[in-house]
């Protein structure tokens, strides 16, 4: 179940990317045909989606700590000593140790695209028009 949740974060990332593109296309079209200030809304929206995706990917870091504990226990043959149902406590311990991971994940390639491209296109079009 933990592995499925970890993998599900990737599908949430794809959903956020789909939202970003779905919002970007009409914003760019509206900016081209009506007012260039709409491109500023597009920049803001892309940054919001970029942050949201990085936040979700950052959450995966805390669940991966528990997955690593379980894998290590199986590798070392100590799986029967591993206490079950410790996702929350492992998550909390890892959060105290490494703090929020959102900014770290914002600058990883899977989180950068397409959000930065959308922001740059909007910025370019804003100064072009």
Phi and psi in radians as a Rosetta constraint file:
Dihedral C 1 N 2 CA 2 C 2 CIRCULARHARMONIC -1.116 0.35
Dihedral N 2 CA 2 C 2 N 3 CIRCULARHARMONIC -0.728 0.35
Dihedral C 2 N 3 CA 3 C 3 CIRCULARHARMONIC -1.117 0.35
Dihedral N 3 CA 3 C 3 N 4 CIRCULARHARMONIC -0.706 0.35
Dihedral C 3 N 4 CA 4 C 4 CIRCULARHARMONIC -1.100 0.35
Dihedral N 4 CA 4 C 4 N 5 CIRCULARHARMONIC -0.720 0.35
Dihedral C 4 N 5 CA 5 C 5 CIRCULARHARMONIC -1.111 0.35
Dihedral N 5 CA 5 C 5 N 6 CIRCULARHARMONIC -0.742 0.35
Dihedral C 5 N 6 CA 6 C 6 CIRCULARHARMONIC -1.041 0.35
Dihedral N 6 CA 6 C 6 N 7 CIRCULARHARMONIC -0.782 0.35
Dihedral C 6 N 7 CA 7 C 7 CIRCULARHARMONIC -1.228 0.35
Dihedral N 7 CA 7 C 7 N 8 CIRCULARHARMONIC -0.516 0.35
Dihedral C 7 N 8 CA 8 C 8 CIRCULARHARMONIC -1.141 0.35
Dihedral N 8 CA 8 C 8 N 9 CIRCULARHARMONIC -0.434 0.35
Dihedral C 8 N 9 CA 9 C 9 CIRCULARHARMONIC -1.100 0.35
Dihedral N 9 CA 9 C 9 N 10 CIRCULARHARMONIC -0.597 0.35
Dihedral C 9 N 10 CA 10 C 10 CIRCULARHARMONIC -1.102 0.35
Dihedral N 10 CA 10 C 10 N 11 CIRCULARHARMONIC -0.699 0.35
Dihedral C 10 N 11 CA 11 C 11 CIRCULARHARMONIC -1.186 0.35
Dihedral N 11 CA 11 C 11 N 12 CIRCULARHARMONIC -0.585 0.35
Dihedral C 11 N 12 CA 12 C 12 CIRCULARHARMONIC -1.164 0.35
Dihedral N 12 CA 12 C 12 N 13 CIRCULARHARMONIC -0.655 0.35
Dihedral C 12 N 13 CA 13 C 13 CIRCULARHARMONIC -1.061 0.35
Dihedral N 13 CA 13 C 13 N 14 CIRCULARHARMONIC -0.734 0.35
Dihedral C 13 N 14 CA 14 C 14 CIRCULARHARMONIC -1.149 0.35
Dihedral N 14 CA 14 C 14 N 15 CIRCULARHARMONIC -0.647 0.35
Dihedral C 14 N 15 CA 15 C 15 CIRCULARHARMONIC -1.101 0.35
Dihedral N 15 CA 15 C 15 N 16 CIRCULARHARMONIC -0.740 0.35
Dihedral C 15 N 16 CA 16 C 16 CIRCULARHARMONIC -1.136 0.35
Dihedral N 16 CA 16 C 16 N 17 CIRCULARHARMONIC -0.688 0.35
Dihedral C 16 N 17 CA 17 C 17 CIRCULARHARMONIC -1.082 0.35
Dihedral N 17 CA 17 C 17 N 18 CIRCULARHARMONIC -0.732 0.35
Dihedral C 17 N 18 CA 18 C 18 CIRCULARHARMONIC -1.082 0.35
Dihedral N 18 CA 18 C 18 N 19 CIRCULARHARMONIC -0.755 0.35
Dihedral C 18 N 19 CA 19 C 19 CIRCULARHARMONIC -1.046 0.35
Dihedral N 19 CA 19 C 19 N 20 CIRCULARHARMONIC -0.770 0.35
Dihedral C 19 N 20 CA 20 C 20 CIRCULARHARMONIC -1.052 0.35
Dihedral N 20 CA 20 C 20 N 21 CIRCULARHARMONIC -0.778 0.35
Dihedral C 20 N 21 CA 21 C 21 CIRCULARHARMONIC -1.203 0.35
Dihedral N 21 CA 21 C 21 N 22 CIRCULARHARMONIC -0.702 0.35
Dihedral C 21 N 22 CA 22 C 22 CIRCULARHARMONIC -1.077 0.35
Dihedral N 22 CA 22 C 22 N 23 CIRCULARHARMONIC -0.649 0.35
Dihedral C 22 N 23 CA 23 C 23 CIRCULARHARMONIC -1.358 0.35
Dihedral N 23 CA 23 C 23 N 24 CIRCULARHARMONIC -0.643 0.35
Dihedral C 23 N 24 CA 24 C 24 CIRCULARHARMONIC -1.146 0.35
Dihedral N 24 CA 24 C 24 N 25 CIRCULARHARMONIC -0.718 0.35
Dihedral C 24 N 25 CA 25 C 25 CIRCULARHARMONIC -1.060 0.35
Dihedral N 25 CA 25 C 25 N 26 CIRCULARHARMONIC -0.899 0.35
Dihedral C 25 N 26 CA 26 C 26 CIRCULARHARMONIC -1.176 0.35
Dihedral N 26 CA 26 C 26 N 27 CIRCULARHARMONIC -0.546 0.35
Dihedral C 26 N 27 CA 27 C 27 CIRCULARHARMONIC -1.136 0.35
Dihedral N 27 CA 27 C 27 N 28 CIRCULARHARMONIC -0.786 0.35
Dihedral C 27 N 28 CA 28 C 28 CIRCULARHARMONIC -1.121 0.35
Dihedral N 28 CA 28 C 28 N 29 CIRCULARHARMONIC -0.755 0.35
Dihedral C 28 N 29 CA 29 C 29 CIRCULARHARMONIC -1.071 0.35
Dihedral N 29 CA 29 C 29 N 30 CIRCULARHARMONIC -0.754 0.35
Dihedral C 29 N 30 CA 30 C 30 CIRCULARHARMONIC -1.134 0.35
Dihedral N 30 CA 30 C 30 N 31 CIRCULARHARMONIC -0.722 0.35
Dihedral C 30 N 31 CA 31 C 31 CIRCULARHARMONIC -1.111 0.35
Dihedral N 31 CA 31 C 31 N 32 CIRCULARHARMONIC -0.667 0.35
Dihedral C 31 N 32 CA 32 C 32 CIRCULARHARMONIC -1.178 0.35
Dihedral N 32 CA 32 C 32 N 33 CIRCULARHARMONIC -0.645 0.35
Dihedral C 32 N 33 CA 33 C 33 CIRCULARHARMONIC -1.698 0.35
Dihedral N 33 CA 33 C 33 N 34 CIRCULARHARMONIC -0.324 0.35
Dihedral C 33 N 34 CA 34 C 34 CIRCULARHARMONIC -2.141 0.35
Dihedral N 34 CA 34 C 34 N 35 CIRCULARHARMONIC -1.313 0.35
Dihedral C 34 N 35 CA 35 C 35 CIRCULARHARMONIC -2.379 0.35
Dihedral N 35 CA 35 C 35 N 36 CIRCULARHARMONIC 2.384 0.35
Dihedral C 35 N 36 CA 36 C 36 CIRCULARHARMONIC -1.217 0.35
Dihedral N 36 CA 36 C 36 N 37 CIRCULARHARMONIC -0.362 0.35
Dihedral C 36 N 37 CA 37 C 37 CIRCULARHARMONIC -1.107 0.35
Dihedral N 37 CA 37 C 37 N 38 CIRCULARHARMONIC -0.358 0.35
Dihedral C 37 N 38 CA 38 C 38 CIRCULARHARMONIC -1.102 0.35
Dihedral N 38 CA 38 C 38 N 39 CIRCULARHARMONIC -0.497 0.35
Dihedral C 38 N 39 CA 39 C 39 CIRCULARHARMONIC -1.079 0.35
Dihedral N 39 CA 39 C 39 N 40 CIRCULARHARMONIC -0.532 0.35
Dihedral C 39 N 40 CA 40 C 40 CIRCULARHARMONIC -1.148 0.35
Dihedral N 40 CA 40 C 40 N 41 CIRCULARHARMONIC -0.639 0.35
Dihedral C 40 N 41 CA 41 C 41 CIRCULARHARMONIC -1.104 0.35
Dihedral N 41 CA 41 C 41 N 42 CIRCULARHARMONIC -0.684 0.35
Dihedral C 41 N 42 CA 42 C 42 CIRCULARHARMONIC -1.109 0.35
Dihedral N 42 CA 42 C 42 N 43 CIRCULARHARMONIC -0.683 0.35
Dihedral C 42 N 43 CA 43 C 43 CIRCULARHARMONIC -1.121 0.35
Dihedral N 43 CA 43 C 43 N 44 CIRCULARHARMONIC -0.810 0.35
Dihedral C 43 N 44 CA 44 C 44 CIRCULARHARMONIC -1.067 0.35
Dihedral N 44 CA 44 C 44 N 45 CIRCULARHARMONIC -0.787 0.35
Dihedral C 44 N 45 CA 45 C 45 CIRCULARHARMONIC -1.090 0.35
Dihedral N 45 CA 45 C 45 N 46 CIRCULARHARMONIC -0.711 0.35
Dihedral C 45 N 46 CA 46 C 46 CIRCULARHARMONIC -1.168 0.35
Dihedral N 46 CA 46 C 46 N 47 CIRCULARHARMONIC -0.633 0.35
Dihedral C 46 N 47 CA 47 C 47 CIRCULARHARMONIC -1.171 0.35
Dihedral N 47 CA 47 C 47 N 48 CIRCULARHARMONIC -0.685 0.35
Dihedral C 47 N 48 CA 48 C 48 CIRCULARHARMONIC -1.103 0.35
Dihedral N 48 CA 48 C 48 N 49 CIRCULARHARMONIC -0.805 0.35
Dihedral C 48 N 49 CA 49 C 49 CIRCULARHARMONIC -1.138 0.35
Dihedral N 49 CA 49 C 49 N 50 CIRCULARHARMONIC -0.659 0.35
Dihedral C 49 N 50 CA 50 C 50 CIRCULARHARMONIC -1.073 0.35
Dihedral N 50 CA 50 C 50 N 51 CIRCULARHARMONIC -0.801 0.35
Dihedral C 50 N 51 CA 51 C 51 CIRCULARHARMONIC -1.122 0.35
Dihedral N 51 CA 51 C 51 N 52 CIRCULARHARMONIC -0.755 0.35
Dihedral C 51 N 52 CA 52 C 52 CIRCULARHARMONIC -1.071 0.35
Dihedral N 52 CA 52 C 52 N 53 CIRCULARHARMONIC -0.759 0.35
Dihedral C 52 N 53 CA 53 C 53 CIRCULARHARMONIC -1.141 0.35
Dihedral N 53 CA 53 C 53 N 54 CIRCULARHARMONIC -0.746 0.35
Dihedral C 53 N 54 CA 54 C 54 CIRCULARHARMONIC -1.112 0.35
Dihedral N 54 CA 54 C 54 N 55 CIRCULARHARMONIC -0.617 0.35
Dihedral C 54 N 55 CA 55 C 55 CIRCULARHARMONIC -1.073 0.35
Dihedral N 55 CA 55 C 55 N 56 CIRCULARHARMONIC -0.826 0.35
Dihedral C 55 N 56 CA 56 C 56 CIRCULARHARMONIC -1.096 0.35
Dihedral N 56 CA 56 C 56 N 57 CIRCULARHARMONIC -0.756 0.35
Dihedral C 56 N 57 CA 57 C 57 CIRCULARHARMONIC -1.172 0.35
Dihedral N 57 CA 57 C 57 N 58 CIRCULARHARMONIC -0.573 0.35
Dihedral C 57 N 58 CA 58 C 58 CIRCULARHARMONIC -1.132 0.35
Dihedral N 58 CA 58 C 58 N 59 CIRCULARHARMONIC -0.609 0.35
Dihedral C 58 N 59 CA 59 C 59 CIRCULARHARMONIC -1.111 0.35
Dihedral N 59 CA 59 C 59 N 60 CIRCULARHARMONIC -0.567 0.35
Dihedral C 59 N 60 CA 60 C 60 CIRCULARHARMONIC -1.089 0.35
Dihedral N 60 CA 60 C 60 N 61 CIRCULARHARMONIC -0.505 0.35
Dihedral C 60 N 61 CA 61 C 61 CIRCULARHARMONIC -1.019 0.35
Dihedral N 61 CA 61 C 61 N 62 CIRCULARHARMONIC -0.724 0.35
Dihedral C 61 N 62 CA 62 C 62 CIRCULARHARMONIC -1.260 0.35
Dihedral N 62 CA 62 C 62 N 63 CIRCULARHARMONIC -0.577 0.35
Dihedral C 62 N 63 CA 63 C 63 CIRCULARHARMONIC -1.318 0.35
Dihedral N 63 CA 63 C 63 N 64 CIRCULARHARMONIC -0.509 0.35
Dihedral C 63 N 64 CA 64 C 64 CIRCULARHARMONIC -1.159 0.35
Dihedral N 64 CA 64 C 64 N 65 CIRCULARHARMONIC -0.453 0.35
Dihedral C 64 N 65 CA 65 C 65 CIRCULARHARMONIC -1.084 0.35
Dihedral N 65 CA 65 C 65 N 66 CIRCULARHARMONIC -0.744 0.35
Dihedral C 65 N 66 CA 66 C 66 CIRCULARHARMONIC -1.204 0.35
Dihedral N 66 CA 66 C 66 N 67 CIRCULARHARMONIC -0.690 0.35
Dihedral C 66 N 67 CA 67 C 67 CIRCULARHARMONIC -1.063 0.35
Dihedral N 67 CA 67 C 67 N 68 CIRCULARHARMONIC -0.740 0.35
Dihedral C 67 N 68 CA 68 C 68 CIRCULARHARMONIC -1.100 0.35
Dihedral N 68 CA 68 C 68 N 69 CIRCULARHARMONIC -0.691 0.35
Dihedral C 68 N 69 CA 69 C 69 CIRCULARHARMONIC -1.052 0.35
Dihedral N 69 CA 69 C 69 N 70 CIRCULARHARMONIC -0.785 0.35
Dihedral C 69 N 70 CA 70 C 70 CIRCULARHARMONIC -1.157 0.35
Dihedral N 70 CA 70 C 70 N 71 CIRCULARHARMONIC -0.786 0.35
Dihedral C 70 N 71 CA 71 C 71 CIRCULARHARMONIC -1.085 0.35
Dihedral N 71 CA 71 C 71 N 72 CIRCULARHARMONIC -0.710 0.35
Dihedral C 71 N 72 CA 72 C 72 CIRCULARHARMONIC -1.105 0.35
Dihedral N 72 CA 72 C 72 N 73 CIRCULARHARMONIC -0.705 0.35
Dihedral C 72 N 73 CA 73 C 73 CIRCULARHARMONIC -1.108 0.35
Dihedral N 73 CA 73 C 73 N 74 CIRCULARHARMONIC -0.702 0.35
Dihedral C 73 N 74 CA 74 C 74 CIRCULARHARMONIC -1.202 0.35
Dihedral N 74 CA 74 C 74 N 75 CIRCULARHARMONIC -0.692 0.35
Dihedral C 74 N 75 CA 75 C 75 CIRCULARHARMONIC -1.131 0.35
Dihedral N 75 CA 75 C 75 N 76 CIRCULARHARMONIC -0.687 0.35
Dihedral C 75 N 76 CA 76 C 76 CIRCULARHARMONIC -1.508 0.35
Dihedral N 76 CA 76 C 76 N 77 CIRCULARHARMONIC -0.101 0.35
Dihedral C 76 N 77 CA 77 C 77 CIRCULARHARMONIC 1.330 0.35
Dihedral N 77 CA 77 C 77 N 78 CIRCULARHARMONIC 0.329 0.35
Dihedral C 77 N 78 CA 78 C 78 CIRCULARHARMONIC -1.874 0.35
Dihedral N 78 CA 78 C 78 N 79 CIRCULARHARMONIC 0.404 0.35
Dihedral C 78 N 79 CA 79 C 79 CIRCULARHARMONIC -1.053 0.35
Dihedral N 79 CA 79 C 79 N 80 CIRCULARHARMONIC -0.547 0.35
Dihedral C 79 N 80 CA 80 C 80 CIRCULARHARMONIC -1.272 0.35
Dihedral N 80 CA 80 C 80 N 81 CIRCULARHARMONIC -0.261 0.35
Dihedral C 80 N 81 CA 81 C 81 CIRCULARHARMONIC -1.583 0.35
Dihedral N 81 CA 81 C 81 N 82 CIRCULARHARMONIC -0.221 0.35
Dihedral C 81 N 82 CA 82 C 82 CIRCULARHARMONIC -1.283 0.35
Dihedral N 82 CA 82 C 82 N 83 CIRCULARHARMONIC 2.224 0.35
Dihedral C 82 N 83 CA 83 C 83 CIRCULARHARMONIC -1.334 0.35
Dihedral N 83 CA 83 C 83 N 84 CIRCULARHARMONIC 2.209 0.35
Dihedral C 83 N 84 CA 84 C 84 CIRCULARHARMONIC -1.316 0.35
Dihedral N 84 CA 84 C 84 N 85 CIRCULARHARMONIC 2.894 0.35
Dihedral C 84 N 85 CA 85 C 85 CIRCULARHARMONIC 0.998 0.35
Dihedral N 85 CA 85 C 85 N 86 CIRCULARHARMONIC 0.834 0.35
Dihedral C 85 N 86 CA 86 C 86 CIRCULARHARMONIC -2.006 0.35
Dihedral N 86 CA 86 C 86 N 87 CIRCULARHARMONIC 0.501 0.35
Dihedral C 86 N 87 CA 87 C 87 CIRCULARHARMONIC -1.105 0.35
Dihedral N 87 CA 87 C 87 N 88 CIRCULARHARMONIC -0.825 0.35
Dihedral C 87 N 88 CA 88 C 88 CIRCULARHARMONIC -1.109 0.35
Dihedral N 88 CA 88 C 88 N 89 CIRCULARHARMONIC -0.823 0.35
Dihedral C 88 N 89 CA 89 C 89 CIRCULARHARMONIC -1.171 0.35
Dihedral N 89 CA 89 C 89 N 90 CIRCULARHARMONIC -0.656 0.35
Dihedral C 89 N 90 CA 90 C 90 CIRCULARHARMONIC -1.144 0.35
Dihedral N 90 CA 90 C 90 N 91 CIRCULARHARMONIC -0.736 0.35
Dihedral C 90 N 91 CA 91 C 91 CIRCULARHARMONIC -1.041 0.35
Dihedral N 91 CA 91 C 91 N 92 CIRCULARHARMONIC -0.846 0.35
Dihedral C 91 N 92 CA 92 C 92 CIRCULARHARMONIC -1.119 0.35
Dihedral N 92 CA 92 C 92 N 93 CIRCULARHARMONIC -0.717 0.35
Dihedral C 92 N 93 CA 93 C 93 CIRCULARHARMONIC -1.123 0.35
Dihedral N 93 CA 93 C 93 N 94 CIRCULARHARMONIC -0.783 0.35
Dihedral C 93 N 94 CA 94 C 94 CIRCULARHARMONIC -1.156 0.35
Dihedral N 94 CA 94 C 94 N 95 CIRCULARHARMONIC -0.646 0.35
Dihedral C 94 N 95 CA 95 C 95 CIRCULARHARMONIC -1.127 0.35
Dihedral N 95 CA 95 C 95 N 96 CIRCULARHARMONIC -0.735 0.35
Dihedral C 95 N 96 CA 96 C 96 CIRCULARHARMONIC -1.091 0.35
Dihedral N 96 CA 96 C 96 N 97 CIRCULARHARMONIC -0.633 0.35
Dihedral C 96 N 97 CA 97 C 97 CIRCULARHARMONIC -1.301 0.35
Dihedral N 97 CA 97 C 97 N 98 CIRCULARHARMONIC -0.798 0.35
Dihedral C 97 N 98 CA 98 C 98 CIRCULARHARMONIC -1.979 0.35
Dihedral N 98 CA 98 C 98 N 99 CIRCULARHARMONIC -0.050 0.35
Dihedral C 98 N 99 CA 99 C 99 CIRCULARHARMONIC 1.047 0.35
Dihedral N 99 CA 99 C 99 N 100 CIRCULARHARMONIC -2.985 0.35
Dihedral C 99 N 100 CA 100 C 100 CIRCULARHARMONIC -1.091 0.35
Dihedral N 100 CA 100 C 100 N 101 CIRCULARHARMONIC 2.407 0.35
Dihedral C 100 N 101 CA 101 C 101 CIRCULARHARMONIC -1.854 0.35
Dihedral N 101 CA 101 C 101 N 102 CIRCULARHARMONIC 0.107 0.35
Dihedral C 101 N 102 CA 102 C 102 CIRCULARHARMONIC -1.036 0.35
Dihedral N 102 CA 102 C 102 N 103 CIRCULARHARMONIC -0.886 0.35
Dihedral C 102 N 103 CA 103 C 103 CIRCULARHARMONIC -1.090 0.35
Dihedral N 103 CA 103 C 103 N 104 CIRCULARHARMONIC -0.654 0.35
Dihedral C 103 N 104 CA 104 C 104 CIRCULARHARMONIC -1.062 0.35
Dihedral N 104 CA 104 C 104 N 105 CIRCULARHARMONIC -0.753 0.35
Dihedral C 104 N 105 CA 105 C 105 CIRCULARHARMONIC -1.352 0.35
Dihedral N 105 CA 105 C 105 N 106 CIRCULARHARMONIC -0.317 0.35
Dihedral C 105 N 106 CA 106 C 106 CIRCULARHARMONIC -1.106 0.35
Dihedral N 106 CA 106 C 106 N 107 CIRCULARHARMONIC -0.505 0.35
Dihedral C 106 N 107 CA 107 C 107 CIRCULARHARMONIC -1.822 0.35
Dihedral N 107 CA 107 C 107 N 108 CIRCULARHARMONIC 0.327 0.35
Dihedral C 107 N 108 CA 108 C 108 CIRCULARHARMONIC -1.670 0.35
Dihedral N 108 CA 108 C 108 N 109 CIRCULARHARMONIC 2.512 0.35
Dihedral C 108 N 109 CA 109 C 109 CIRCULARHARMONIC -0.907 0.35
Dihedral N 109 CA 109 C 109 N 110 CIRCULARHARMONIC -0.759 0.35
Dihedral C 109 N 110 CA 110 C 110 CIRCULARHARMONIC -1.047 0.35
Dihedral N 110 CA 110 C 110 N 111 CIRCULARHARMONIC -0.477 0.35
Dihedral C 110 N 111 CA 111 C 111 CIRCULARHARMONIC -1.558 0.35
Dihedral N 111 CA 111 C 111 N 112 CIRCULARHARMONIC -0.441 0.35
Dihedral C 111 N 112 CA 112 C 112 CIRCULARHARMONIC -1.194 0.35
Dihedral N 112 CA 112 C 112 N 113 CIRCULARHARMONIC -0.709 0.35
Dihedral C 112 N 113 CA 113 C 113 CIRCULARHARMONIC -1.669 0.35
Dihedral N 113 CA 113 C 113 N 114 CIRCULARHARMONIC 2.423 0.35
Dihedral C 113 N 114 CA 114 C 114 CIRCULARHARMONIC -1.621 0.35
Dihedral N 114 CA 114 C 114 N 115 CIRCULARHARMONIC 0.099 0.35
Dihedral C 114 N 115 CA 115 C 115 CIRCULARHARMONIC -1.066 0.35
Dihedral N 115 CA 115 C 115 N 116 CIRCULARHARMONIC -0.777 0.35
Dihedral C 115 N 116 CA 116 C 116 CIRCULARHARMONIC -1.188 0.35
Dihedral N 116 CA 116 C 116 N 117 CIRCULARHARMONIC -0.662 0.35
Dihedral C 116 N 117 CA 117 C 117 CIRCULARHARMONIC -1.087 0.35
Dihedral N 117 CA 117 C 117 N 118 CIRCULARHARMONIC -0.768 0.35
Dihedral C 117 N 118 CA 118 C 118 CIRCULARHARMONIC -1.085 0.35
Dihedral N 118 CA 118 C 118 N 119 CIRCULARHARMONIC -0.770 0.35
Dihedral C 118 N 119 CA 119 C 119 CIRCULARHARMONIC -1.098 0.35
Dihedral N 119 CA 119 C 119 N 120 CIRCULARHARMONIC -0.750 0.35
Dihedral C 119 N 120 CA 120 C 120 CIRCULARHARMONIC -1.166 0.35
Dihedral N 120 CA 120 C 120 N 121 CIRCULARHARMONIC -0.675 0.35
Dihedral C 120 N 121 CA 121 C 121 CIRCULARHARMONIC -1.093 0.35
Dihedral N 121 CA 121 C 121 N 122 CIRCULARHARMONIC -0.793 0.35
Dihedral C 121 N 122 CA 122 C 122 CIRCULARHARMONIC -1.096 0.35
Dihedral N 122 CA 122 C 122 N 123 CIRCULARHARMONIC -0.721 0.35
Dihedral C 122 N 123 CA 123 C 123 CIRCULARHARMONIC -1.117 0.35
Dihedral N 123 CA 123 C 123 N 124 CIRCULARHARMONIC -0.782 0.35
Dihedral C 123 N 124 CA 124 C 124 CIRCULARHARMONIC -1.042 0.35
Dihedral N 124 CA 124 C 124 N 125 CIRCULARHARMONIC -0.830 0.35
Dihedral C 124 N 125 CA 125 C 125 CIRCULARHARMONIC -1.157 0.35
Dihedral N 125 CA 125 C 125 N 126 CIRCULARHARMONIC -0.601 0.35
Dihedral C 125 N 126 CA 126 C 126 CIRCULARHARMONIC -1.057 0.35
Dihedral N 126 CA 126 C 126 N 127 CIRCULARHARMONIC -0.797 0.35
Dihedral C 126 N 127 CA 127 C 127 CIRCULARHARMONIC -1.367 0.35
Dihedral N 127 CA 127 C 127 N 128 CIRCULARHARMONIC -0.402 0.35
Dihedral C 127 N 128 CA 128 C 128 CIRCULARHARMONIC -1.246 0.35
Dihedral N 128 CA 128 C 128 N 129 CIRCULARHARMONIC -0.677 0.35
